[in-house]
Amino acid sequence: MIIVLKPNSSKEEIANLVDRIKEKSLKPVVFEGDERTVIHVLGNVTDDIVNSFSGKCIEKVMRILKPFKLASREHHEETTVVKVGNVEIGNENVVMIAGPCSVESEEQIMAAAEMLKKLNIKIMRASAFKPRTSPYDFQGLGIKGLKLLKKVREKTGLMVETEVMDVRDVPIAAEYVDMLRVGARNMQNYDLLKEFGKIKKPVILKRGMSATINECIMAAEYILYHGNKDVILCERGIRTFEASAYRNTLDVGAIAVLKSMTHLPVIADPSHAAGNRELIPALSKAAVAAGADGLLIEAHPNPEKALSDAAQSLYPEQLAKLMDELRPLCEAIGRKLG
């Protein structure tokens, strides 16, 4: 439910209304605009509750019909712009976030940073914690990896992004990096999502490999509900009948649907959809054409030596070529590669 107050409503009137909402065991979220205040009411809002709110300070009361309240465009009509340092995601720019699958060593991560700097890419992706199908595969460097990412930022000025898998690691990672990521396998790890809601850092939420669009948005709702408004949705490919030609099926239509249903920025991860570096350029272009606000790309200074996702990691020259090919496409749809 949304309660729109009349212009110039007093602080006392707003406070009294907030108290009335809390008395009904509902959660008020107050948004103060230049001309008027809007209160979003979260919880089990029945018709009787809607009808019970009236008064001289209330202009109108509206129901939000969708199950996701805070992520819907009914809640926030304009697209949210998420700021990561001096980079904005959700405006006219198509933001490139690139780097290796995981932090492997100081030498490797610094070489990757220099690769990105040469291409004017401002955000590096690299995971310190790695969820792997096999317990015998490389699991990441953990805290050591976070410290190396912080070192990258201090030495190069790049902003850094990493995946977090454990509730206990969320506040720790938030101290070291500029943006955190919820991996596809953890999209419905609700305790983890709640913890992401408590931090003051942007969060990339990847769609689960078998998740519906509504389930993905509801996962974002958990983060929003617990206080973090800087959520970016990420389409990374889903499981379909195809099991050999590529790793996952990039659901390009989901990008357009998510942007119409929510006010949150939407990016795409063509690397995990493809599983094959040769397919990444085509999928990247398709995602941008569908309206993606950014791309999450795996690139490695020496993919042959990568400890994880080697087959889908771009070589430096391939990343540079992709950037060159994306620029005219972005311009053709009224955007620019940022």
matplotlib code that plots the C-alpha trace (Angstrom):
import matplotlib.pyplot as plt

x = [0.0, 1.2, -0.1, 0.4, 0.3, -0.8, 1.8, 3.1, 1.9, 3.5, 6.1, 3.7, 1.0, 3.5, 4.8, 1.2, 0.5, 3.6, 2.5, -0.9, 0.8, 3.0, 0.0, -1.4, 1.9, 2.9, 6.2, 6.2, 8.9, 8.9, 10.1, 10.3, 10.1, 10.5, 6.7, 5.2, 5.8, 4.9, 4.7, 5.0, 3.3, 4.7, 3.1, -0.2, -2.3, -6.0, -8.8, -10.0, -6.6, -6.6, -10.0, -9.1, -6.5, -8.0, -7.5, -6.8, -3.2, -3.8, -4.3, -4.8, -4.2, -3.2, -2.8, 0.3, -1.0, 2.2, 3.8, 7.0, 6.3, 9.6, 11.0, 7.9, 7.5, 4.3, 6.5, 9.1, 8.2, 11.7, 14.6, 16.8, 20.4, 22.9, 26.2, 29.4, 32.0, 31.8, 30.1, 26.3, 24.4, 20.9, 21.3, 22.2, 25.5, 26.1, 28.6, 31.3, 32.3, 35.1, 37.9, 38.9, 36.6, 38.6, 41.5, 44.4, 47.5, 48.7, 50.6, 47.5, 45.1, 47.4, 47.9, 44.1, 43.8, 46.3, 44.4, 41.2, 42.8, 44.1, 40.5, 39.1, 37.0, 36.3, 35.0, 36.8, 35.0, 36.9, 35.7, 37.5, 35.1, 34.2, 31.1, 32.3, 30.4, 33.3, 34.8, 38.2, 38.2, 39.8, 37.6, 39.1, 41.6, 39.0, 40.1, 43.5, 41.6, 39.6, 42.8, 44.3, 41.2, 41.5, 45.1, 44.0, 41.7, 44.4, 47.1, 45.0, 41.9, 39.6, 36.5, 36.3, 33.4, 33.2, 30.8, 30.0, 28.5, 28.3, 26.3, 29.4, 31.5, 29.1, 30.1, 33.8, 33.7, 31.9, 34.9, 37.2, 35.2, 32.9, 30.2, 29.1, 27.4, 24.9, 25.7, 23.0, 23.2, 22.4, 19.6, 17.1, 19.4, 17.1, 19.3, 22.1, 19.8, 18.7, 22.3, 22.9, 20.0, 21.9, 25.0, 25.4, 27.1, 25.6, 24.6, 24.4, 21.8, 22.1, 19.1, 19.1, 19.7, 16.2, 14.4, 11.4, 11.4, 9.0, 11.3, 14.2, 12.4, 11.2, 14.8, 15.6, 12.7, 14.4, 17.4, 15.3, 13.0, 15.9, 17.2, 19.6, 18.1, 21.1, 20.2, 21.2, 19.5, 21.7, 20.5, 23.2, 21.5, 19.1, 18.9, 16.9, 16.7, 20.1, 22.9, 25.9, 26.1, 26.5, 26.6, 23.3, 20.6, 20.9, 17.3, 17.4, 13.7, 14.1, 16.2, 13.4, 10.7, 12.7, 13.2, 9.5, 8.4, 10.9, 12.8, 16.0, 19.0, 19.4, 22.8, 23.7, 26.5, 27.1, 30.2, 28.3, 25.5, 28.0, 30.7, 32.7, 34.6, 33.7, 30.0, 30.4, 30.5, 27.2, 25.5, 26.8, 25.4, 22.0, 21.9, 22.7, 20.1, 17.5, 18.2, 20.9, 22.4, 25.7, 27.7, 29.5, 32.3, 35.0, 38.5, 41.9, 45.4, 46.3, 43.2, 45.2, 46.5, 43.1, 42.2, 38.5, 36.3, 39.2, 37.1, 34.8, 37.5, 38.3, 41.9, 42.9, 42.7, 39.3, 38.0, 39.4, 37.7, 34.4, 34.6, 35.2, 32.2, 29.9, 30.4, 28.6, 25.8, 25.3, 25.3, 22.7, 20.2, 20.9, 23.4, 27.1, 29.6, 30.8]
y = [0.0, 3.5, 6.6, 9.9, 12.8, 16.3, 19.0, 20.7, 18.0, 18.7, 16.5, 15.9, 14.6, 12.3, 11.0, 10.3, 8.4, 6.4, 5.4, 4.3, 2.1, 0.5, -0.1, -2.4, -4.4, -3.0, -1.5, 2.1, 3.3, 7.1, 8.9, 12.7, 14.5, 18.1, 18.8, 15.9, 12.8, 9.3, 6.4, 2.8, 0.4, -3.2, -6.3, -8.1, -5.2, -6.1, -4.1, -3.1, -1.7, 0.3, 1.7, 2.6, 5.2, 8.7, 12.1, 15.7, 15.1, 12.1, 12.8, 9.2, 5.6, 3.0, -0.8, -2.4, -5.5, -7.2, -9.5, -7.5, -4.2, -2.3, -3.5, -2.7, 0.4, 1.1, 1.8, 3.8, 4.8, 6.0, 3.6, 3.6, 4.6, 2.7, 4.5, 2.5, 5.2, 7.6, 5.1, 5.1, 2.0, 2.5, 5.7, 6.1, 4.4, 0.7, -0.2, -2.8, -4.8, -7.2, -9.3, -12.8, -15.4, -15.5, -13.9, -16.3, -14.3, -10.8, -11.0, -12.3, -9.7, -6.8, -7.9, -8.1, -4.6, -3.1, -4.9, -3.1, 0.3, 0.3, -0.1, 2.5, -0.1, 1.2, -1.8, -5.1, -8.3, -11.1, -13.6, -14.2, -17.0, -19.5, -21.9, -24.9, -28.0, -30.2, -29.9, -30.6, -27.5, -24.2, -22.5, -19.0, -17.3, -16.0, -13.1, -13.0, -12.5, -9.6, -7.9, -8.2, -6.6, -3.7, -3.4, -3.2, -0.3, 1.5, 1.1, 1.5, 3.4, 0.7, -0.2, -3.9, -6.4, -9.9, -12.7, -13.6, -17.0, -17.0, -14.8, -14.4, -13.0, -10.3, -7.5, -8.5, -8.3, -5.0, -3.5, -4.4, -4.0, -1.5, -3.9, -7.4, -10.1, -12.9, -15.9, -17.8, -20.7, -18.4, -16.4, -18.0, -18.2, -15.9, -15.5, -14.4, -11.9, -10.4, -9.8, -8.1, -5.9, -4.6, -3.3, 0.0, -1.3, -2.0, -5.6, -7.6, -10.3, -13.1, -14.9, -18.6, -21.1, -22.5, -19.4, -17.7, -14.0, -13.5, -15.6, -13.4, -10.2, -11.6, -12.4, -8.7, -7.8, -9.4, -7.1, -4.0, -4.8, -5.1, -1.6, -1.8, 0.1, -0.4, -3.7, -4.6, -7.6, -9.9, -12.3, -15.0, -17.8, -20.5, -24.2, -25.4, -28.4, -27.5, -29.1, -29.3, -26.3, -23.8, -23.8, -22.0, -20.3, -16.5, -15.4, -12.1, -11.6, -11.6, -8.5, -6.5, -8.0, -7.2, -3.6, -3.2, -4.8, -3.3, 0.0, -1.8, -1.7, -4.9, -6.3, -9.5, -12.1, -13.6, -15.4, -17.8, -18.2, -19.1, -21.2, -20.5, -17.3, -17.5, -16.9, -14.0, -11.2, -12.2, -12.7, -9.4, -7.5, -9.3, -8.3, -4.6, -4.5, -5.9, -3.0, -4.3, -1.5, -3.3, -6.4, -8.7, -10.2, -12.7, -11.8, -13.0, -11.7, -15.4, -17.6, -20.7, -20.4, -19.5, -21.6, -21.4, -20.8, -20.8, -21.7, -18.7, -16.1, -13.6, -12.9, -9.2, -8.6, -10.2, -7.9, -4.9, -6.0, -6.5, -3.0, -1.7, -3.6, -2.6, 1.2, 1.7, -0.6, 1.4, 4.6, 3.2, 2.7, 6.1, 4.9, 4.9, 2.4, 3.6]
z = [0.0, -0.8, 1.1, -0.7, 1.7, 0.8, 0.1, 3.2, 5.6, 9.0, 10.7, 13.5, 11.1, 9.4, 12.7, 13.9, 10.6, 11.0, 14.5, 13.2, 10.6, 13.2, 15.5, 12.8, 12.8, 9.4, 8.4, 7.2, 4.7, 4.5, 1.3, 1.6, -1.8, -2.6, -2.7, -0.7, 1.4, 0.4, 2.8, 1.6, 3.9, 3.9, 5.4, 5.2, 3.9, 3.7, 2.1, 5.6, 6.4, 3.2, 3.9, 7.4, 6.4, 5.8, 7.2, 6.3, 5.5, 3.2, -0.5, -1.6, -0.7, -3.4, -3.3, -4.8, -6.5, -7.3, -4.6, -4.8, -3.3, -3.1, -6.4, -8.5, -10.7, -8.8, -5.8, -7.8, -11.3, -12.4, -12.9, -9.9, -10.6, -8.4, -7.7, -7.4, -6.6, -9.5, -11.8, -12.2, -13.2, -14.5, -16.6, -20.3, -19.9, -20.4, -17.7, -18.2, -15.2, -16.1, -14.7, -13.8, -12.3, -9.1, -7.3, -7.7, -6.7, -6.3, -9.7, -11.5, -10.0, -10.6, -14.2, -14.6, -13.2, -15.7, -18.5, -17.4, -16.9, -20.5, -21.7, -19.3, -17.5, -14.0, -12.1, -11.6, -10.9, -9.2, -6.6, -3.3, -2.4, -5.1, -5.1, -7.1, -8.1, -7.1, -3.6, -5.2, -7.4, -6.4, -3.8, -3.8, -1.5, 1.0, 3.2, 1.5, -1.8, -0.3, 0.9, -2.6, -4.1, -1.6, -2.8, -6.4, -5.5, -3.6, -6.3, -9.5, -8.5, -9.9, -7.9, -7.0, -6.8, -5.4, -4.7, -1.1, -0.1, 3.7, 6.0, 8.2, 5.4, 4.3, 6.8, 6.3, 2.5, 2.7, 4.4, 1.5, -1.7, -3.4, -4.6, -3.6, -5.5, -4.7, -6.9, -8.8, -6.4, -3.4, -5.0, -2.6, 0.4, 2.4, 5.5, 3.2, 1.4, 4.7, 5.6, 2.3, 3.2, 6.2, 4.5, 2.7, -0.4, -3.9, -4.4, -7.7, -7.4, -10.0, -11.2, -10.1, -12.9, -12.5, -11.1, -12.6, -13.1, -10.1, -7.9, -8.9, -8.1, -4.8, -3.8, -4.5, -2.4, 0.6, 0.2, -0.3, 2.6, 5.0, 4.1, 1.1, -1.8, -4.1, -5.8, -9.4, -11.0, -13.2, -15.9, -16.2, -18.1, -17.0, -17.5, -20.5, -22.7, -24.3, -22.4, -24.7, -27.2, -24.3, -20.6, -19.9, -22.0, -21.8, -21.3, -23.3, -22.9, -19.1, -19.4, -21.1, -18.7, -15.6, -16.7, -17.4, -14.1, -11.7, -11.3, -10.5, -13.0, -14.9, -16.2, -18.0, -17.5, -20.9, -19.7, -17.5, -20.1, -22.8, -21.0, -24.2, -24.9, -28.6, -27.8, -25.4, -28.0, -29.7, -26.3, -25.1, -28.1, -27.7, -24.0, -24.7, -27.5, -25.1, -22.7, -20.3, -18.2, -18.0, -18.6, -16.2, -18.3, -17.3, -18.7, -17.7, -18.5, -19.3, -19.6, -20.2, -16.6, -15.0, -12.0, -12.7, -15.7, -18.1, -21.2, -20.8, -19.9, -22.6, -23.6, -23.2, -27.0, -27.1, -24.4, -26.3, -29.5, -27.7, -26.3, -29.8, -31.2, -28.4, -28.8, -32.1, -30.9, -27.7, -29.8, -32.2, -29.3, -27.7, -25.0, -24.6, -23.2, -19.8]

ax = plt.figure().add_subplot(projection="3d")
ax.plot(x, y, z, "-o")
ax.set_aspect("equal")
plt.show()
